[in-house]
Amino acid sequence: MVGAQLTKDGVVICGATDSLEATTGEAVRVSELTAAEVRKLDAYQSPVDFESYAA
């Protein structure tokens, strides 16, 4: 399921939850950042061990 979250400046971001921790490693909510700040986060360097979810 994909949800939509609003940034602090009202831009819609698609994602499962408001938290960015699972995808970026940053313990912050989409609603606490501007769209520009969200864009600067690196969602491709996730610290999450996805292999453990598949088990």
Secondary structure per residue as TSV (DSSP state, phi and psi in degrees):
chain	resnum	aa	ss	phi	psi
A	1	M	-	360.0	136.6
A	2	V	-	-114.7	133.7
A	3	G	E	-112.1	171.6
A	4	A	E	-119.0	133.4
A	5	Q	E	-122.0	151.7
A	6	L	E	-102.8	134.8
A	7	T	-	-75.5	171.9
A	8	K	T	-57.8	-30.0
A	9	D	T	-99.3	15.8
A	10	G	S	85.6	15.4
A	11	V	-	-90.7	136.8
A	12	V	E	-80.3	130.6
A	13	I	E	-121.0	128.8
A	14	C	E	-87.2	133.2
A	15	G	E	-178.5	165.7
A	16	A	S	-72.1	-35.0
A	17	T	S	-139.4	172.2
A	18	D	S	-77.4	-19.7
A	19	S	B	-81.5	139.9
A	20	L	-	-100.9	3.4
A	21	E	H	-62.5	-42.0
A	22	A	H	-66.3	-30.7
A	23	T	H	-100.7	-21.4
A	24	T	H	-123.4	-15.4
A	25	G	S	83.2	-2.2
A	26	E	-	-94.3	123.3
A	27	A	-	-81.8	72.8
A	28	V	-	-144.4	153.4
A	29	R	B	-97.0	149.3
A	30	V	G	-54.2	-41.6
A	31	S	G	-66.3	-13.2
A	32	E	G	-91.9	-7.7
A	33	L	S	-119.4	156.0
A	34	T	-	-80.2	166.2
A	35	A	H	-59.9	-39.5
A	36	A	H	-62.7	-38.9
A	37	E	H	-68.1	-38.7
A	38	V	H	-63.3	-42.8
A	39	R	H	-60.0	-30.3
A	40	K	H	-74.7	-19.7
A	41	L	S	-73.4	145.1
A	42	D	-	-97.0	97.6
A	43	A	T	-77.9	-7.3
A	44	Y	T	-93.4	-7.9
A	45	Q	S	-108.3	50.0
A	46	S	-	-67.6	134.2
A	47	P	-	-81.0	-1.1
A	48	V	-	-74.5	136.0
A	49	D	-	-87.4	91.9
A	50	F	H	-66.9	-23.2
A	51	E	H	-62.3	-34.3
A	52	S	H	-69.3	-26.4
A	53	Y	H	-74.0	-28.3
A	54	A	H	-77.6	-20.0
A	55	A	-	-70.5	360.0
